[in-house]
Amino acid sequence: ISRVNGPLNADQRLPNTLSIGLKGVQSGRLLADIGEVVACSAGSACHSSSGPTMSYSAILKAMNVPPEFAVGTLRLSVGPNTSLEDVDFAADVIVKEATRQLNT
């Protein structure tokens, strides 16, 4: 299960950035496994953690992100040279690794 973190109204979110929480997934572990293939960050922009597990930031708490989604939060951004194929590739890698993590 996933949820977009941030305002429900897409007009109130940055158009090039996605913060998504993946329930049951440890984003630090996911990032360690896919970081060489997909450029993304774990947690919020105002929080960092080293290692495969992480706590979640005060920013995600203030956004009322439930803990089970906050610890599985990934932050992704696109730029002017990002293609739809790049987005599809990243999504496939993330889904495959998150599924693997959930099944272990």
Contact map, one row per residue, 1 for C-alpha under 8 A:
11100000000000000000011000000000000000000000000000000000000000000000000000000000000000000000000000000000
11110000000000000001111000000000000000000000000000000000000000000000100000000000000000000000000000000000
11111000000000000001110000000000000000000000000000000000000000000000100000000000000000000000000000000000
01111100000000000111100000000000000000000000000000000000000000000000000000000000000000000000000000000000
00111110000000000111100000000000000000000000000000000000000000101000000000000000000000000000000000000000
00011111000010000010000000000000000000000000000000000000000000100000000000000000000000000000000000000000
00001111110110000000000000000000000000000000000000000000000000000000000000000000000000000000000000000000
00000111110100000000000000000000000000000000000000000000000000000000000000000000000000000000000000000000
00000011111110000000000000000000000000000000000000000000000000000000000000000000000000000000000000000000
00000011111110100000000000000000000000000000000000000000000000000000000000000000000000000000000000000000
00000000111111100000000000000000000000000000000000000000000000000000000000000000000000000000000000000000
00000011111111000000000000000000000000000000000000000000000000000000000000000000000000000000000000000000
00000110111111101000000000000000000000000000000000000000000000000000000000000000000000000000000000000000
00000000001111111100000000000000000000000000000000000000000000000000000000000000000000000000000000000000
00000000011011111000000000000000000000000000000000000000000000000000000000000000000000000000000000000000
00000000000001111100000000000000000000000000000000000000000000000000000000001110000000000000000000000000
00000000000011111110000000000000000000000000000000000000000000000000000000111100000000000000000000000000
00011000000001011111000000000000000000000000000000000000000000000000000001111000000000000000000000000000
00011100000000001111100000000000000000000001000000000000000000000000000011110000000000000000000000000000
01111000000000000111110000000000000000000000000000000000000000000000000111100000000000000000000000000000
01111000000000000011111000000000000000000000000000000000000000000000111111000000000000000000000000000000
11100000000000000001111110100000000000000000000000000000000000000001110111000000000000000000000001000000
11000000000000000000111110000000000000000000000000000000000000000001100100000000000000000000000000000000
00000000000000000000011111000000000000000000000000000000000000000001100100000000000000000000000000000100
00000000000000000000011111100100000000000000000000000000000000000000001100000000000000000000000001001100
00000000000000000000000111111100000000000000000000011100000000000000001110000000000000000000000000000000
00000000000000000000010011111110000000000110000000011100000000000000001111000000000000000000000000000000
00000000000000000000000001111111000000000100000011111100000000000000000100000000000000000000000000000000
00000000000000000000000001111111100000000000000000111000000000000000000000000000000000000000000000000000
00000000000000000000000011111111111000000000000000010000000000000000000000000000000000000000010011001000
00000000000000000000000000111111111000011100000000010000000000000000000000000000000000000000000000000000
00000000000000000000000000011111111000000000000000110000000000000000000000000000000000000000000000000000
00000000000000000000000000001111111100000000000000000000000000000000000000000000000000000000000010000000
00000000000000000000000000000111111111000000000000000000000000000000000000000000000000000000110010000000
00000000000000000000000000000111111111110000000000000000000000000000000000000000000000000000000000000000
00000000000000000000000000000000111111100000000000000000000000000000000000000000000000000000000000000000
00000000000000000000000000000000011111100000000000000000000000000000000000000000000000000000000000000000
00000000000000000000000000000000011111110000000000000000000000000000000000000000000000000100100000000000
00000000000000000000000000000000001111111000000000000000000000000000000000010000000000000000000000000000
00000000000000000000000000000010001001111100000000000000000000000000000001111000000000000000000000000000
00000000000000000000000000000010000000111111000000000000000000000000000001110000000000000000000000000000
00000000000000000000000000110010000000011111000100000000000000000000000111100000000000000000000000000000
00000000000000000000000000100000000000001111101100000001100100000000011111100000000000000000000000000000
00000000000000000010000000000000000000001111111100000000101100000000000011100000000000000000000000000000
00000000000000000000000000000000000000000011111100000000000000000000000000100000000000000000000000000000
00000000000000000000000000000000000000000001111100000000101000000000000000000000000000000000000000000000
00000000000000000000000000000000000000000011111110000001100000000000000000000000000000000000000000000000
00000000000000000000000000000000000000000111111111000000000000000000000000000000000000000000000000000000
00000000000000000000000000010000000000000000001111101110000000000000000000000000000000000000000000000000
00000000000000000000000000010000000000000000000111111100000000000000000000000000000000000000000000000000
00000000000000000000000000011001000000000000000011111100000000000000000000000000000000000000000000000000
00000000000000000000000001111111000000000000000001111100000000000000000000000000000000000000000000000000
00000000000000000000000001111000000000000000000011111110000000000000000000000000000000000000000000000000
00000000000000000000000001110000000000000000000011111111000000000000001000000000000000000000000000000000
00000000000000000000000000000000000000000000000010001111100000000000001000000000000000000000000000000000
00000000000000000000000000000000000000000010001000000111110110000010011000000000000000000000000000000000
00000000000000000000000000000000000000000011011000000011111110000000000000000000000000000000000000000000
00000000000000000000000000000000000000000000000000000001111111000000000000000000000000000000000000000000
00000000000000000000000000000000000000000001010000000000111111100000000000000000000000000000000000000000
00000000000000000000000000000000000000000011000000000001111111111000010000000000000000000000000000000000
00000000000000000000000000000000000000000000000000000001111111111110010000000000000000000000000000000000
00000000000000000000000000000000000000000000000000000000011111111000000000000000000000000000000000000000
00001100000000000000000000000000000000000000000000000000001111111000000000000000000000000000000000000000
00000000000000000000000000000000000000000000000000000000000111111100000000000000000000000000000000000000
00001000000000000000000000000000000000000000000000000000000111111110110000000000000000000000000000000000
00000000000000000000000000000000000000000000000000000000000010011111110000000000000000000000000000000000
00000000000000000000000000000000000000000000000000000001000010001111111000000000000000000000000000000000
00000000000000000000011100000000000000000000000000000000000000000111111100000000000000000000000000000000
01100000000000000000111100000000000000000000000000000000000000001111111110000000000000000000000000000000
00000000000000000000110000000000000000000010000000000001000110001111111110000000000000000000000000000000
00000000000000000000100011100000000000000010000000000111000000000011111110000000000000000000000000000000
00000000000000000001111111110000000000000110000000000000000000000001111111000000000000000000000000000000
00000000000000000011110001100000000000000111000000000000000000000000111111100000000000000000000000000000
00000000000000000111110000100000000000011111000000000000000000000000000111110000000000000000000000000000
00000000000000001111000000000000000000011111100000000000000000000000000011111000000000000000000000000000
00000000000000001110000000000000000000111000000000000000000000000000000001111100000000000000000000000000
00000000000000011100000000000000000000010000000000000000000000000000000000111110000000000000000000000000
00000000000000011000000000000000000000000000000000000000000000000000000000011111110000000000000000000000
00000000000000010000000000000000000000000000000000000000000000000000000000001111110000000000000000000000
00000000000000000000000000000000000000000000000000000000000000000000000000000111110000000000000000000000
00000000000000000000000000000000000000000000000000000000000000000000000000000111111000000000000000000000
00000000000000000000000000000000000000000000000000000000000000000000000000000111111101100000000000000000
00000000000000000000000000000000000000000000000000000000000000000000000000000000111111100000000000000000
00000000000000000000000000000000000000000000000000000000000000000000000000000000011111110000000000000000
00000000000000000000000000000000000000000000000000000000000000000000000000000000001111111000000000000000
00000000000000000000000000000000000000000000000000000000000000000000000000000000011111111100000000000000
00000000000000000000000000000000000000000000000000000000000000000000000000000000011111111110000000000000
00000000000000000000000000000000000000000000000000000000000000000000000000000000000111111111000000000000
00000000000000000000000000000000000000000000000000000000000000000000000000000000000011111111100000000000
00000000000000000000000000000000000001000000000000000000000000000000000000000000000001111111110000000000
00000000000000000000000000000000000000000000000000000000000000000000000000000000000000111111111000000000
00000000000000000000000000000000000000000000000000000000000000000000000000000000000000011111111100000000
00000000000000000000000000000000010001000000000000000000000000000000000000000000000000001111111110000000
00000000000000000000000000000100010000000000000000000000000000000000000000000000000000000111111111000000
00000000000000000000000000000000000000000000000000000000000000000000000000000000000000000011111111100000
00000000000000000000000000000000000000000000000000000000000000000000000000000000000000000001111111110000
00000000000000000000000000000100110000000000000000000000000000000000000000000000000000000000111111111000
00000000000000000000010010000100000000000000000000000000000000000000000000000000000000000000011111111100
00000000000000000000000000000000000000000000000000000000000000000000000000000000000000000000001111111110
00000000000000000000000000000000000000000000000000000000000000000000000000000000000000000000000111111111
00000000000000000000000010000100000000000000000000000000000000000000000000000000000000000000000011111111
00000000000000000000000110000000000000000000000000000000000000000000000000000000000000000000000001111111
00000000000000000000000000000000000000000000000000000000000000000000000000000000000000000000000000111111
00000000000000000000000000000000000000000000000000000000000000000000000000000000000000000000000000011111
